[in-house]
Amino acid sequence: GILALLGSVPDDVDVSLIKEAVSRRGPDRLKEISRNNICVCASVLRMRKVGEWQQPAVDETTGCILVWNGEWYDEEHEECDTYRVLELAVATTKHCVDAQTACAALTSTMRCKIRGEYAFVLWIPMLQCLIFGRDPFGRRSLLWGVPKNQSDRFLLVTSVGSNDLVEWHEVAPWNGLMAARLLPDGHVERLCNTTAIPSFKSANCITLMNDDRRKTAASMLLSTLSEAVRLRVCGASSSVGILFSGGLDSAVLAALAHKHAPPEEPIELINVAFGENHAAALRAPDRLAARRTFAELKAIAPTRDWRLVEVCIDRLQLRQSAIRIVSLIKPNLTHMDFNIAAAIRHAAHGVGTLYSIQDSESTTDVEHDVLRYASEERNADKPFTRVSPGPCTEMVPVGHGKPDKPCPNIAHPRCGLCGNCCRRKNKLCTVHPPRRTLEEKRLLRIQKEQKCQVAKTNTPLTTSAEKNASDAEGFLLPTDANYVCKSRLLLLGMGADELLAGYSRHRTKYKNFGREALIAELDLDFNRIPQRNLGRDDRVVADAAREARFPFLDESVVHLIRSTFQIEDIADLDLAPGIGCKRVLRDVARLLGLEHCATLQKRAIQFGTRIALHSNKLAFGSNRQADGAALFSINTILENGLPPFS
């Protein structure tokens, strides 16, 4: 974690809260260096086996101070990279005459030589300037902030902000590095460098796809993505964990991690779902998909120790963690941000139960109802058309000797009946579960609250690491948890949908406005992912003392997709969901032996884990009326609480 203070700290700004948040990101070491009007603090999560890892790093000759939060993937060096980065930074800036020149020179050098996720701050005493920034894709969090009442005498740069008196901003990676200069009169002058934004390559004519070109594209992506996973897995001091929805992206990462992780090490597949217990969480699409893909991974790699860790979060645990999560997602504070961050943070916490295929119950019927695959009835050559829900087919009794009349309600597509008719016929349907009476709901709420209170005081875990996990402020331990993830390294599939046209809005844009509009939409999604997604995701993962790594956003993978492939190479949105979207990645999955998950349709994390279903009902009255872009109100959860998950 990074924290740098430049200038005079106002009396009303409590830096201790920010230091506490930064310290959770790196529990191995916390140290700060103060000199005149500059204070630099670093917390370290050691991820490499060899080399000097103490921070802040100081150059004895120039007095430059570096705090480095990142990875420099280099074939020739496997040791900790902090002091190599410091050496590079000093060599680049030692002849610069001012802060603006040093900032521009360092921007160019780091973008040419460093491959990997990073954020950093560098204090150059000779120039009295602080240079700070993120990698070009913004894969590490870095915020800068100024007090709301005096913005020209103090600057704060940190990995995570948790003070409401400071106005926070994400450091924009596309604009190069930023710099701040301390003037003789005590004022702080902010400077920034500018660079061009790369865009998707657009051909003058549509590329005609054939089988050979399609196979070549899949082979190229497989080779490049495999190398990106290898760089992030090999040489780490920790085993590998994957945030695992069971969908296409996480399944491909798991299969590639198996190729490169040491054969004797386990791979932890962490799956999160929201429900009062594991039986309720089983209705979450991500839980079903994870179990199905877990079986497929065990079939293609039976010698690997695969561990599917099922994290189940109930309403009390979500309510207990809400304040912490809101402080982590700032300055992003929409309802959708909270939903996504809550799912990622509880998954990164890594406390759950180990799933065993031998002990599992058959879930074929539930899987058929909940999971969405590419339809076998559709011809792959036919354009996809959505089927609208029709009227309920039941006859409703009127009474008083009158004949029954047709039900006026709309049937659910997966059930064939409306909710009232389904429950009246006692049809065992996962779409329309039986309603509980008010008394049953009250008794169930009391029972769950008692269980959670008992679990909080009588934790069944024994080791010191497990005790720290259960005692973490703001997080209740799941009541039936029996496993704590050991991996510090987490692979995440973020970026795949933005690069490979995986969102439903990409299909809508293409069908309504054509090819060029789709390319413009992909450019927009990719260029805003640092501010919209990655900073938030890094903050919530690192708060659990784990490091997020993003293979889909490796420099070589991005260059291949955005500069080598045409839009026809990556997707064919004339085809049905589960076939045409992210088609090149589906071909990669088949090359890896993942035939089943290669046909799974995209489902966003907030819907796959079922957190949106419940929080939307609370905030907006119903799931259909929800607006993910609306500002999130913490009082919605703290004052009213969440209804029991169903």
C-alpha positions as CSV (number, residue, x, y, z in Angstrom):
1,G,0.0,0.0,0.0
2,I,1.1,3.6,-0.8
3,L,0.7,6.8,1.2
4,A,2.4,10.1,0.5
5,L,1.7,13.4,2.2
6,L,3.1,16.6,0.6
7,G,2.7,20.0,2.4
8,S,1.2,20.9,5.7
9,V,-1.4,18.4,6.9
10,P,-4.6,20.3,8.0
11,D,-5.8,19.7,11.6
12,D,-9.2,18.4,10.5
13,V,-7.7,15.6,8.2
14,D,-7.2,12.4,10.2
15,V,-4.4,10.6,8.5
16,S,-4.4,7.7,10.9
17,L,-7.6,6.2,9.3
18,I,-5.9,6.3,5.9
19,K,-2.7,4.6,7.4
20,E,-4.9,1.9,8.9
21,A,-6.5,1.2,5.5
22,V,-3.1,1.2,3.8
23,S,-1.7,-1.2,6.4
24,R,-4.3,-3.8,5.7
25,R,-3.0,-4.0,2.1
26,G,0.5,-5.1,3.3
27,P,0.6,-6.9,6.6
28,D,4.3,-8.0,6.3
29,R,5.8,-4.5,6.9
30,L,4.7,-0.9,7.6
31,K,7.2,1.9,7.6
32,E,7.2,5.6,7.0
33,I,9.9,8.2,6.2
34,S,9.3,11.9,7.0
35,R,11.5,14.8,5.8
36,N,10.4,18.4,6.2
37,N,7.1,18.7,4.4
38,I,7.0,15.3,2.8
39,C,6.0,12.0,4.5
40,V,6.1,8.7,2.6
41,C,4.6,5.5,4.0
42,A,4.6,1.9,2.7
43,S,2.9,-1.3,3.7
44,V,4.3,-4.4,2.0
45,L,2.7,-7.7,1.0
46,R,5.7,-9.9,0.0
47,M,5.0,-11.8,-3.2
48,R,8.5,-12.9,-4.4
49,K,10.8,-15.5,-2.9
50,V,14.1,-13.7,-3.2
51,G,15.5,-10.2,-3.2
52,E,15.3,-7.1,-1.0
53,W,11.7,-6.2,-0.4
54,Q,11.8,-3.5,2.4
55,Q,10.0,-0.3,1.6
56,P,10.1,2.7,1.2
57,A,13.3,2.3,-0.9
58,V,15.9,5.1,-0.6
59,D,18.7,5.9,-3.1
60,E,21.7,6.8,-0.9
61,T,23.3,9.1,-3.6
62,T,20.4,11.3,-4.6
63,G,18.1,10.8,-1.6
64,C,15.2,9.8,-3.9
65,I,12.4,7.8,-2.1
66,L,10.3,5.2,-3.9
67,V,7.2,3.3,-2.8
68,W,6.4,0.7,-5.4
69,N,3.2,-1.4,-5.5
70,G,3.4,-3.6,-8.5
71,E,5.1,-6.3,-10.6
72,W,7.8,-5.9,-13.2
73,Y,7.6,-9.1,-15.2
74,D,11.1,-9.8,-16.5
75,E,12.5,-13.1,-17.7
76,E,16.0,-12.3,-16.5
77,H,15.1,-11.2,-12.9
78,E,12.9,-13.1,-10.5
79,E,13.9,-11.3,-7.4
80,C,11.9,-8.4,-5.8
81,D,11.8,-5.6,-8.3
82,T,11.5,-2.5,-6.0
83,Y,15.2,-1.5,-6.1
84,R,15.5,-2.1,-9.9
85,V,12.6,0.3,-10.4
86,L,14.3,2.8,-8.1
87,E,17.6,2.5,-10.1
88,L,15.7,3.0,-13.4
89,A,13.8,6.0,-12.0
90,V,17.0,7.7,-10.7
91,A,18.9,7.1,-14.0
92,T,16.0,8.6,-15.9
93,T,15.5,11.7,-13.9
94,K,18.9,12.6,-12.6
95,H,19.7,15.1,-15.4
96,C,16.2,16.6,-15.5
97,V,16.0,20.3,-14.7
98,D,12.4,20.6,-13.5
99,A,9.5,18.5,-12.4
100,Q,7.7,18.6,-15.8
101,T,10.7,17.3,-17.7
102,A,11.3,14.5,-15.1
103,C,7.6,13.5,-15.2
104,A,7.6,13.3,-19.0
105,A,10.9,11.4,-19.1
106,L,9.8,8.9,-16.5
107,T,6.5,8.3,-18.3
108,S,8.2,7.4,-21.5
109,T,10.8,5.1,-19.8
110,M,8.4,3.1,-17.7
111,R,5.9,2.6,-20.5
112,C,8.7,1.3,-22.7
113,K,10.5,-1.0,-20.2
114,I,8.1,-2.2,-17.6
115,R,5.5,-4.9,-18.3
116,G,3.0,-5.5,-15.5
117,E,0.6,-4.0,-13.0
118,Y,1.9,-1.2,-10.9
119,A,1.4,2.1,-9.0
120,F,4.1,4.1,-7.4
121,V,5.2,7.4,-5.8
122,L,8.7,8.9,-6.2
123,W,10.1,11.8,-4.2
124,I,12.9,13.7,-5.9
125,P,14.5,16.0,-3.3
126,M,16.7,17.9,-5.8
127,L,13.6,19.0,-7.6
128,Q,11.3,19.2,-4.6
129,C,8.7,17.2,-6.5
130,L,6.6,14.1,-6.1
131,I,6.0,12.0,-9.2
132,F,3.2,9.4,-9.0
133,G,1.1,7.3,-11.4
134,R,-0.3,3.9,-12.5
135,D,0.5,1.5,-15.3
136,P,-1.1,2.4,-18.7
137,F,-4.2,0.2,-18.0
138,G,-4.7,1.3,-14.4
139,R,-4.5,-2.2,-12.9
140,R,-3.4,-0.9,-9.5
141,S,-5.3,1.6,-7.4
142,L,-3.9,5.1,-6.9
143,L,-5.9,8.1,-5.6
144,W,-4.9,11.7,-5.2
145,G,-6.8,14.1,-2.9
146,V,-6.9,17.6,-1.5
147,P,-8.8,19.0,1.5
148,K,-12.1,20.5,0.5
149,N,-11.4,23.7,2.3
150,Q,-7.7,24.4,1.2
151,S,-6.6,22.7,-2.0
152,D,-3.3,24.5,-2.7
153,R,-1.3,23.8,0.4
154,F,-1.6,20.0,0.8
155,L,-1.7,16.9,-1.4
156,L,-2.3,13.3,-0.4
157,V,-1.6,10.4,-2.7
158,T,-2.7,6.9,-1.5
159,S,-3.8,3.5,-2.6
160,V,-7.0,3.8,-0.7
161,G,-8.9,6.8,0.6
162,S,-11.1,6.7,3.7
163,N,-11.5,10.3,4.8
164,D,-14.6,12.3,3.9
165,L,-12.9,15.7,4.4
166,V,-10.7,15.0,1.4
167,E,-11.9,15.3,-2.2
168,W,-10.6,12.1,-3.9
169,H,-9.8,11.5,-7.6
170,E,-8.5,8.4,-9.4
171,V,-5.1,9.0,-11.0
172,A,-5.9,8.8,-14.8
173,P,-3.4,6.4,-16.3
174,W,-4.0,7.4,-19.9
175,N,-2.7,10.9,-19.2
176,G,0.7,9.7,-18.2
177,L,2.3,10.2,-14.8
178,M,1.4,13.2,-12.5
179,A,3.7,15.4,-10.5
180,A,3.4,17.8,-7.7
181,R,6.0,20.5,-6.8
182,L,6.5,21.9,-3.3
183,L,7.0,25.7,-3.7
184,P,9.1,27.8,-1.3
185,D,6.0,29.5,0.1
186,G,4.5,26.2,1.1
187,H,2.0,25.9,-1.7
188,V,1.7,22.7,-3.7
189,E,1.6,23.0,-7.5
190,R,0.1,20.0,-9.4
191,L,1.4,19.1,-12.9
192,C,0.4,16.4,-15.3
193,N,1.7,14.9,-18.5
194,T,-0.5,14.0,-21.5
195,T,-0.3,11.1,-24.0
196,A,-2.5,9.8,-26.8
197,I,-5.2,7.2,-26.1
198,P,-4.9,4.1,-28.3
199,S,-8.0,2.9,-30.0
200,F,-9.2,-0.3,-31.6
201,K,-7.9,-1.0,-35.1
202,S,-10.7,-0.5,-37.7
203,A,-10.3,-2.0,-41.1
204,N,-11.6,-0.2,-44.2
205,C,-13.5,-3.3,-45.3
206,I,-15.1,-6.2,-43.4
207,T,-12.8,-9.2,-42.9
208,L,-14.3,-12.4,-44.3
209,M,-13.8,-15.1,-41.7
210,N,-13.1,-18.7,-42.6
211,D,-12.1,-21.8,-40.6
212,D,-8.4,-21.3,-41.0
213,R,-8.4,-17.7,-39.9
214,R,-10.7,-18.5,-37.0
215,K,-8.3,-21.3,-35.8
216,T,-5.3,-19.0,-36.2
217,A,-6.9,-16.3,-34.1
218,A,-7.7,-18.8,-31.3
219,S,-4.2,-20.3,-31.4
220,M,-2.6,-16.8,-31.2
221,L,-4.8,-15.8,-28.3
222,L,-4.2,-19.0,-26.5
223,S,-0.4,-18.7,-26.8
224,T,-0.4,-15.0,-25.7
225,L,-2.8,-15.4,-22.8
226,S,-0.9,-18.5,-21.6
227,E,2.3,-16.5,-21.5
228,A,0.5,-13.8,-19.5
229,V,-0.7,-16.3,-17.0
230,R,2.8,-17.9,-16.8
231,L,4.4,-14.5,-16.0
232,R,2.0,-14.0,-13.1
233,V,2.2,-17.4,-11.6
234,C,5.8,-18.5,-11.9
235,G,8.2,-17.2,-9.3
236,A,5.5,-16.1,-6.8
237,S,6.0,-17.0,-3.1
238,S,2.3,-18.0,-2.8
239,S,0.0,-20.6,-4.3
240,V,-2.5,-19.5,-6.9
241,G,-6.1,-18.5,-6.3
242,I,-8.8,-17.6,-8.8
243,L,-12.0,-15.6,-8.3
244,F,-14.1,-18.3,-9.9
245,S,-17.6,-17.8,-11.2
246,G,-17.5,-21.0,-13.3
247,G,-17.9,-18.9,-16.4
248,L,-15.8,-18.7,-19.5
249,D,-13.2,-16.2,-18.4
250,S,-12.4,-17.8,-15.0
251,A,-12.4,-21.3,-16.4
252,V,-9.8,-20.4,-19.1
253,L,-7.6,-18.8,-16.4
254,A,-7.9,-21.9,-14.2
255,A,-6.9,-24.2,-17.1
256,L,-3.9,-22.0,-18.0
257,A,-2.9,-21.7,-14.3
258,H,-2.7,-25.5,-14.1
259,K,-0.2,-25.5,-17.0
260,H,2.2,-23.2,-15.2
261,A,1.7,-23.6,-11.5
262,P,4.0,-26.1,-9.7
263,P,2.3,-29.5,-10.0
264,E,2.4,-30.2,-6.2
265,E,0.6,-26.9,-5.3
266,P,-3.2,-26.6,-5.0
267,I,-5.2,-24.1,-7.0
268,E,-8.0,-22.5,-5.1
269,L,-11.1,-21.6,-7.0
270,I,-13.0,-19.1,-4.9
271,N,-16.8,-18.8,-5.6
272,V,-19.1,-16.5,-3.7
273,A,-22.9,-16.5,-3.5
274,F,-25.4,-14.7,-1.4
275,G,-27.9,-16.7,0.6
276,E,-28.8,-17.6,4.2
277,N,-27.1,-21.0,3.9
278,H,-25.5,-23.3,1.3
279,A,-28.9,-24.7,0.2
280,A,-30.2,-21.2,-0.6
281,A,-26.9,-20.2,-2.2
282,L,-27.2,-23.2,-4.5
283,R,-29.8,-21.3,-6.4
284,A,-27.3,-18.7,-7.4
285,P,-26.2,-19.2,-11.1
286,D,-22.5,-18.7,-10.2
287,R,-22.6,-21.4,-7.6
288,L,-24.1,-23.9,-10.1
289,A,-21.7,-22.9,-12.9
290,A,-18.7,-23.2,-10.5
291,R,-19.6,-26.7,-9.5
292,R,-20.2,-27.8,-13.1
293,T,-16.9,-26.3,-14.4
294,F,-15.1,-27.6,-11.3
295,A,-16.0,-31.1,-12.4
296,E,-14.8,-30.3,-16.0
297,L,-11.5,-29.1,-14.7
298,K,-11.0,-32.2,-12.6
299,A,-11.7,-34.3,-15.6
300,I,-9.1,-32.6,-17.8
301,A,-6.5,-32.3,-15.0
302,P,-7.1,-35.1,-12.5
303,T,-3.7,-35.0,-10.9
304,R,-4.1,-31.3,-9.8
305,D,-5.3,-30.6,-6.3
306,W,-8.3,-28.4,-7.3
307,R,-10.1,-26.8,-4.3
308,L,-13.4,-25.2,-4.9
309,V,-14.0,-22.8,-2.0
310,E,-17.7,-21.9,-1.6
311,V,-18.2,-18.6,0.2
312,C,-21.8,-18.0,1.4
313,I,-22.7,-14.6,2.6
314,D,-25.9,-13.9,4.5
315,R,-27.6,-10.5,5.2
316,L,-25.9,-9.9,8.6
317,Q,-22.5,-10.4,7.1
318,L,-23.2,-8.0,4.3
319,R,-24.6,-5.5,6.7
320,Q,-21.6,-5.8,8.9
321,S,-19.2,-5.2,6.0
322,A,-21.1,-2.4,4.3
323,I,-19.2,0.5,5.9
324,R,-15.8,-1.0,5.0
325,I,-16.9,-1.7,1.4
326,V,-18.2,1.8,0.9
327,S,-14.9,3.3,2.2
328,L,-13.0,1.1,-0.3
329,I,-15.0,1.9,-3.4
330,K,-14.7,5.7,-3.1
331,P,-14.7,7.8,-5.2
332,N,-17.0,5.4,-7.1
333,L,-20.2,5.3,-5.1
334,T,-23.1,3.9,-7.2
335,H,-25.4,1.1,-6.4
336,M,-23.7,-1.1,-9.0
337,D,-20.3,-0.3,-7.6
338,F,-21.4,-1.5,-4.1
339,N,-22.9,-4.7,-5.5
340,I,-19.8,-5.7,-7.5
341,A,-17.4,-4.6,-4.8
342,A,-19.3,-6.6,-2.1
343,A,-19.1,-9.8,-4.2
344,I,-15.4,-9.4,-4.9
345,R,-14.5,-8.4,-1.4
346,H,-16.2,-11.3,0.3
347,A,-14.7,-13.7,-2.3
348,A,-11.2,-12.2,-1.7
349,H,-11.7,-12.7,2.0
350,G,-11.5,-16.4,1.2
351,V,-13.4,-17.9,4.1
352,G,-15.8,-20.7,3.2
353,T,-16.3,-24.4,2.8
354,L,-14.6,-26.9,0.5
355,Y,-16.8,-28.5,-2.0
356,S,-16.6,-32.2,-2.7
357,I,-18.1,-33.8,-5.8
358,Q,-18.6,-37.1,-3.9
359,D,-20.7,-35.5,-1.2
360,S,-22.8,-33.3,-3.5
361,E,-26.4,-33.8,-4.3
362,S,-27.7,-34.0,-7.9
363,T,-28.5,-30.5,-9.1
364,T,-29.3,-31.3,-12.7
365,D,-32.9,-29.9,-12.5
366,V,-31.8,-26.7,-10.8
367,E,-29.0,-26.3,-13.3
368,H,-31.3,-26.7,-16.2
369,D,-33.6,-23.9,-14.9
370,V,-30.9,-21.4,-13.8
371,L,-27.9,-21.7,-16.1
372,R,-28.0,-20.3,-19.6
373,Y,-26.2,-22.1,-22.4
374,A,-26.2,-21.5,-26.1
375,S,-29.4,-23.2,-27.3
376,E,-29.0,-26.5,-29.1
377,E,-32.2,-25.8,-31.1
378,R,-30.8,-22.7,-32.7
379,N,-28.9,-23.0,-35.9
380,A,-25.5,-21.3,-35.5
381,D,-25.9,-19.7,-38.9
382,K,-29.2,-18.0,-38.0
383,P,-29.4,-14.5,-36.4
384,F,-30.5,-14.6,-32.8
385,T,-33.9,-13.2,-31.9
386,R,-35.2,-12.9,-28.3
387,V,-38.4,-14.8,-27.4
388,S,-40.8,-12.5,-25.4
389,P,-42.6,-14.0,-22.4
390,G,-46.2,-15.1,-23.2
391,P,-49.4,-15.3,-21.1
392,C,-49.9,-17.9,-18.4
393,T,-51.7,-21.0,-19.8
394,E,-53.6,-21.9,-16.6
395,M,-57.4,-21.6,-16.1
396,V,-58.2,-19.7,-12.9
397,P,-61.3,-20.7,-10.9
398,V,-63.8,-17.9,-10.5
399,G,-66.3,-19.6,-8.1
400,H,-70.0,-19.0,-7.6
401,G,-70.8,-21.7,-10.1
402,K,-69.1,-19.8,-13.0
403,P,-66.7,-21.4,-15.4
404,D,-62.9,-21.0,-15.0
405,K,-61.3,-18.2,-17.0
406,P,-57.8,-17.9,-18.5
407,C,-55.2,-16.4,-16.1
408,P,-54.5,-12.8,-17.1
409,N,-50.9,-12.8,-15.8
410,I,-47.6,-13.2,-17.7
411,A,-45.9,-16.6,-17.4
412,H,-42.2,-16.8,-16.5
413,P,-40.2,-18.2,-19.5
414,R,-38.5,-20.9,-17.5
415,C,-41.6,-22.0,-15.7
416,G,-44.4,-21.6,-18.2
417,L,-46.7,-20.3,-15.4
418,C,-47.1,-17.1,-13.4
419,G,-46.2,-17.2,-9.8
420,N,-49.7,-17.5,-8.4
421,C,-50.6,-20.4,-10.6
422,C,-47.3,-22.1,-10.0
423,R,-47.7,-22.0,-6.2
424,R,-51.4,-23.0,-6.4
425,K,-50.5,-26.2,-8.4
426,N,-47.6,-26.9,-5.9
427,K,-45.2,-27.1,-8.8
428,L,-41.6,-27.5,-7.5
429,C,-40.1,-24.6,-9.4
430,T,-36.9,-22.7,-8.6
431,V,-38.2,-19.6,-10.2
432,H,-41.3,-19.4,-7.9
433,P,-40.3,-20.6,-4.4
434,P,-43.1,-21.1,-1.9
435,R,-44.0,-18.0,0.1
436,R,-43.4,-17.9,3.8
437,T,-45.8,-16.4,6.2
438,L,-45.0,-13.3,8.2
439,E,-44.5,-15.5,11.4
440,E,-42.2,-17.9,9.5
441,K,-40.1,-14.9,8.2
442,R,-39.9,-13.5,11.8
443,L,-38.8,-16.8,13.3
444,L,-36.3,-17.4,10.6
445,R,-34.8,-13.9,11.0
446,I,-34.4,-14.5,14.7
447,Q,-32.8,-17.9,14.2
448,K,-30.2,-16.6,11.7
449,E,-29.3,-13.6,13.9
450,Q,-28.7,-16.0,16.8
451,K,-26.5,-18.3,14.6
452,C,-24.4,-15.4,13.4
453,Q,-23.9,-14.0,16.9
454,V,-22.8,-17.5,18.1
455,A,-20.4,-17.9,15.1
456,K,-18.9,-14.5,15.8
457,T,-18.0,-15.4,19.4
458,N,-17.2,-19.1,19.0
459,T,-15.0,-19.2,15.9
460,P,-14.2,-22.8,14.9
461,L,-10.9,-21.9,13.2
462,T,-7.7,-22.6,15.1
463,T,-4.5,-21.4,13.3
464,S,-3.2,-17.8,13.7
465,A,-3.8,-17.0,10.0
466,E,-7.4,-18.3,10.3
467,K,-8.0,-16.4,13.5
468,N,-6.8,-13.1,11.8
469,A,-9.3,-13.8,9.0
470,S,-12.2,-14.3,11.4
471,D,-11.3,-11.4,13.6
472,A,-10.9,-8.9,10.7
473,E,-12.9,-5.8,11.6
474,G,-16.1,-5.4,9.6
475,F,-16.4,-9.0,8.5
476,L,-18.4,-11.8,10.2
477,L,-17.3,-15.4,9.7
478,P,-19.7,-17.6,7.7
479,T,-21.5,-19.8,10.1
480,D,-20.4,-23.1,8.5
481,A,-17.0,-22.1,7.3
482,N,-14.3,-24.7,7.6
483,Y,-11.6,-23.4,5.2
484,V,-9.5,-20.3,4.8
485,C,-7.7,-19.7,1.5
486,K,-3.9,-19.7,1.7
487,S,-3.2,-18.1,-1.6
488,R,-2.0,-14.4,-1.7
489,L,-2.0,-14.3,-5.5
490,L,-5.5,-14.0,-7.1
491,L,-6.1,-14.1,-10.9
492,L,-9.1,-12.1,-12.0
493,G,-10.8,-12.2,-15.4
494,M,-11.5,-8.4,-15.6
495,G,-11.0,-6.9,-19.0
496,A,-12.2,-9.9,-21.1
497,D,-15.6,-8.5,-21.7
498,E,-14.4,-5.0,-22.6
499,L,-11.8,-6.4,-25.0
500,L,-13.9,-9.3,-26.6
501,A,-17.4,-7.8,-26.9
502,G,-18.8,-9.8,-24.0
503,Y,-21.5,-7.4,-22.7
504,S,-25.1,-7.5,-23.9
505,R,-24.9,-3.8,-24.7
506,H,-22.3,-4.6,-27.3
507,R,-24.8,-6.8,-29.1
508,T,-27.5,-4.1,-28.8
509,K,-25.1,-1.5,-30.2
510,Y,-24.2,-3.7,-33.1
511,K,-27.7,-4.7,-34.0
512,N,-29.0,-1.1,-33.8
513,F,-26.1,0.9,-35.3
514,G,-23.7,-1.5,-37.0
515,R,-20.0,-2.5,-37.0
516,E,-18.4,1.0,-36.5
517,A,-20.7,1.8,-33.6
518,L,-19.6,-1.5,-31.9
519,I,-15.9,-0.5,-32.4
520,A,-16.6,2.9,-30.9
521,E,-18.4,1.2,-27.9
522,L,-15.4,-1.1,-27.3
523,D,-13.1,1.8,-27.4
524,L,-15.2,3.6,-24.8
525,D,-15.4,0.6,-22.5
526,F,-11.7,0.0,-22.6
527,N,-10.6,3.6,-22.1
528,R,-12.8,4.0,-19.0
529,I,-12.0,0.7,-17.4
530,P,-9.3,2.2,-15.1
531,Q,-11.7,4.6,-13.5
532,R,-14.8,2.5,-13.7
533,N,-13.5,-0.9,-12.7
534,L,-9.9,-1.6,-12.0
535,G,-9.1,0.9,-9.2
536,R,-12.1,-0.3,-7.3
537,D,-11.4,-4.0,-7.8
538,D,-7.8,-3.6,-6.7
539,R,-8.8,-1.8,-3.5
540,V,-11.3,-4.4,-2.4
541,V,-9.0,-7.3,-3.2
542,A,-5.9,-5.8,-1.5
543,D,-7.9,-5.0,1.6
544,A,-7.9,-8.8,2.3
545,A,-4.1,-8.8,2.0
546,R,-4.1,-10.5,-1.4
547,E,-2.8,-9.3,-4.7
548,A,-5.0,-9.1,-7.8
549,R,-3.4,-9.9,-11.2
550,F,-5.2,-9.4,-14.5
551,P,-3.9,-11.7,-17.3
552,F,-6.5,-10.5,-19.8
553,L,-5.0,-7.0,-19.4
554,D,-1.4,-8.0,-20.1
555,E,0.3,-5.7,-22.5
556,S,0.8,-8.4,-25.1
557,V,-2.8,-9.6,-24.9
558,V,-4.2,-6.1,-25.2
559,H,-1.9,-5.4,-28.2
560,L,-2.9,-8.6,-29.9
561,I,-6.6,-7.9,-29.6
562,R,-6.7,-4.2,-30.2
563,S,-3.9,-3.8,-32.8
564,T,-3.7,-7.2,-34.6
565,F,-7.2,-8.7,-34.6
566,Q,-10.1,-7.2,-36.5
567,I,-13.6,-7.1,-34.9
568,E,-14.6,-10.2,-36.9
569,D,-11.8,-12.1,-35.3
570,I,-13.1,-11.7,-31.8
571,A,-16.9,-12.0,-32.1
572,D,-19.8,-12.5,-34.4
573,L,-22.8,-10.8,-32.8
574,D,-25.1,-12.0,-35.5
575,L,-25.0,-15.4,-33.7
576,A,-26.8,-16.3,-30.5
577,P,-25.5,-15.5,-27.0
578,G,-23.2,-18.3,-25.9
579,I,-21.9,-18.7,-29.5
580,G,-21.1,-15.3,-31.1
581,C,-20.0,-13.1,-28.2
582,K,-16.3,-13.6,-27.2
583,R,-16.2,-16.3,-29.9
584,V,-12.4,-16.4,-30.1
585,L,-12.2,-17.0,-26.3
586,R,-14.8,-19.8,-26.6
587,D,-12.6,-21.4,-29.2
588,V,-9.6,-21.1,-26.8
589,A,-11.7,-22.9,-24.1
590,R,-12.4,-25.7,-26.5
591,L,-8.7,-26.0,-27.3
592,L,-8.1,-26.4,-23.6
593,G,-10.8,-29.2,-23.3
594,L,-13.5,-27.0,-21.7
595,E,-16.3,-28.0,-24.0
596,H,-19.1,-27.4,-21.5
597,C,-18.3,-23.9,-20.2
598,A,-17.5,-22.8,-23.7
599,T,-21.3,-22.5,-24.4
600,L,-22.2,-20.6,-21.1
601,Q,-23.8,-17.2,-21.6
602,K,-22.4,-14.1,-19.9
603,R,-23.9,-13.2,-16.6
604,A,-22.6,-10.2,-14.6
605,I,-21.1,-10.8,-11.2
606,Q,-23.8,-8.9,-9.4
607,F,-26.5,-11.1,-10.9
608,G,-24.6,-14.4,-10.9
609,T,-23.9,-14.1,-7.2
610,R,-27.5,-12.9,-6.5
611,I,-26.5,-9.9,-4.5
612,A,-28.2,-7.5,-6.9
613,L,-31.5,-9.4,-6.6
614,H,-31.7,-8.6,-2.9
615,S,-30.1,-5.2,-2.6
616,N,-32.1,-3.9,-5.5
617,K,-35.3,-4.9,-3.9
618,L,-34.3,-3.1,-0.7
619,A,-33.1,0.1,-2.4
620,F,-35.6,0.4,-5.3
621,G,-38.6,-1.7,-4.2
622,S,-38.1,-4.3,-7.0
623,N,-35.3,-5.7,-9.1
624,R,-36.9,-4.4,-12.3
625,Q,-37.0,-0.8,-11.1
626,A,-33.3,-0.9,-10.0
627,D,-30.9,1.8,-11.4
628,G,-27.3,0.6,-11.1
629,A,-26.0,4.2,-11.8
630,A,-27.9,5.6,-8.8
631,L,-25.9,6.8,-5.8
632,F,-25.6,4.1,-3.2
633,S,-26.9,5.0,0.3
634,I,-25.3,3.2,3.2
635,N,-28.3,4.1,5.3
636,T,-30.4,1.7,3.2
637,I,-28.5,-1.2,4.8
638,L,-27.5,0.2,8.2
639,E,-30.9,1.6,9.2
640,N,-33.3,-0.9,7.6
641,G,-31.1,-4.0,7.3
642,L,-31.4,-6.4,4.5
643,P,-34.3,-8.8,4.2
644,P,-33.5,-12.5,4.5
645,F,-32.1,-14.0,1.3
646,S,-34.4,-16.4,-0.3
